[in-house]
Amino acid sequence: VGYATTGVHPALAEAARSRLAADGVPADELTVTGGALDGIERLLATHLRPGDAVGLEDPGWANLLDLVAALGLRPVGFPVDDEGPVVSGVHDAVALGVRALVVTSRAQNPTGAAVSAGRAGELRALLAGRPDLLLIEDDHAAELSRLPVHPLAGATPTWAFVRSVSKPYGPDLRLAVLAGDEVTVSRVAGRARVGAGWVSTVLQRLVLSLWRDPATTALVDRAADAYERRRRGLLAALADRGVAGHGRSGINVWLPVPDETATVTALRDAGWSVAPGGLSRLGSPPAVRITVSALDDADLVPLADAVAAAVRPAGPVGFTA
């Protein structure tokens, strides 16, 4: 292709619309970005100005917290439970005047939360018709999640739904599909044209071929099953030892702890690497994140033993603020 013929590959757009529509996401207007975070950055940069408030999940994606800080925006946290954003917390954030709201559809990083059908209905009712609010949904897990998506798309006049291919197909595939209202999608595409220009057509064709390939689909299905088995197995092993973790979907287990540093250090000394929760928190209680993607089934019981020895919990602890 040449400079005059760049943009969203028509066949990729057609396939993306079909895949999104199957999940209840209206996708008449669509563009592509260089991954989920790139799409979210363009959305925030084209709608907000430094100093504006953004509603973010707490705990939430550490990279997104860093991005908001880099853009000079003001984070306003709202709590998350296993079914997604807590409605009362979102209500409070909106009342504080946030200009944008970012919600993870499923496999939330770091808690594994997934928006349930009931929670989606409550949130749609709360946000209905808010002309002053940009609603961004991040469905980065996409085909890698075993839970269905319950989108909020269209609840507000200004909205975007971002689905990355990096998690299911590989992090070097820097591509995400972004659907939204006409003005929002046009702003994102226009901003890209004066910067990066476009997402490589070679990359778009590669993603399309992966979507169409039965062997690749089967491989992603096997990976999703493996991650589901490991996450559930670790949660069960922890529960058997009196340790309450969270992880309704995705590749992470979120474990509330009394002291992050002590827990991370104890597990390191026992041969395990976990992430301190402080990187993901605004005001929520201490915790650590355990990622199951690199674990084998045989690792689950020894890891649960090491975690129990490291935290010695007095009882179950929630992760909502």
Buried (B, 14 or more C-beta within 10 A) or exposed (E): EEEEEBBBBEEBBEBBBEBBEEBBBBBEBBBBBBBBBBBBBBBBBBBBEEEBBBBBBBBBBBBBBEBBEEBEBBBBBBBBBBBBBBBEBBBBBBEEEBBBBBBBBBBBBBBBBBBBEEBBEBBBEBBEEBEEBBBBBBBBBBBBBBBBBBBBBBBBBBBBBBBBBBBBBEEEBBBBBBBBBEEBBBBBBEBBEEEEEBBBBEBBEBBBEBBEEEEBBEBBBEBBEBBBEBBBBBBEBBEEBEBBBBBBBBBBBBBBBEEBEEBBEBBEEBEBEBBBBBBBBBEBBBBBBBBBBEBEEEBBBEBBBBBBEBBEBEEEBEBBB
